[in-house]
């Protein structure tokens, strides 16, 4: 099953929804992968914490 959370408007809870859907899936024993394409990296901060060492490059560099 693939789920995508997408909306161009900011502040509508995309990161929170994505993390919670992933947590529910993982809790139910499903393999779970989150790809954080947001340049602000809110989902990454939420999962790894504010003190995490974020990569110096982002998705724009990849493409």
C-alpha positions as CSV (number, residue, x, y, z in Angstrom):
1,X,0.0,0.0,0.0
2,X,1.3,3.4,-0.9
3,X,0.0,6.6,0.7
4,X,1.0,10.1,-0.3
5,X,0.3,13.2,1.8
6,X,0.5,16.3,-0.5
7,X,-0.8,19.8,-0.3
8,X,0.9,23.0,-1.4
9,X,-0.6,25.1,1.4
10,X,1.6,25.4,4.4
11,X,0.5,24.7,8.0
12,X,-2.2,22.2,7.2
13,X,-0.6,19.3,9.1
14,X,1.0,17.3,6.3
15,X,4.0,16.3,8.4
16,X,1.9,15.3,11.4
17,X,-0.4,13.2,9.3
18,X,2.5,11.5,7.4
19,X,4.3,10.6,10.7
20,X,1.2,9.4,12.4
21,X,0.2,7.2,9.4
22,X,3.7,5.8,9.3
23,X,3.6,5.1,13.1
24,X,0.3,3.2,12.8
25,X,1.6,1.2,9.8
26,X,4.8,0.3,11.7
27,X,2.8,-0.6,14.8
28,X,0.7,-3.0,12.7
29,X,3.9,-4.7,11.5
30,X,4.1,-3.2,8.1
31,X,7.4,-2.1,6.6
32,X,7.3,1.7,6.6
33,X,9.3,4.3,4.7
34,X,8.9,8.1,4.9
35,X,10.5,10.3,2.3
36,X,10.6,13.9,3.5
37,X,10.7,16.1,0.3
38,X,9.9,19.3,2.2
39,X,12.9,21.6,2.3
40,X,12.1,22.6,5.9
41,X,12.5,18.9,6.9
42,X,9.7,19.0,9.5
43,X,9.1,15.3,9.3
44,X,12.7,14.5,9.7
45,X,13.0,16.8,12.7
46,X,9.9,15.2,14.2
47,X,11.3,11.6,13.8
48,X,15.0,12.3,14.6
49,X,14.7,15.2,17.0
50,X,16.0,18.8,16.7
51,X,19.5,17.8,17.6
52,X,19.9,15.4,14.7
53,X,22.6,16.0,12.1
54,X,20.6,16.7,9.0
55,X,22.2,16.1,5.6
56,X,23.8,19.1,4.0
57,X,22.1,18.4,0.7
58,X,18.4,18.1,0.1
59,X,16.0,16.8,-2.6
60,X,16.7,19.7,-4.9
61,X,20.4,18.6,-5.1
62,X,19.3,15.1,-5.9
63,X,17.2,16.2,-8.8
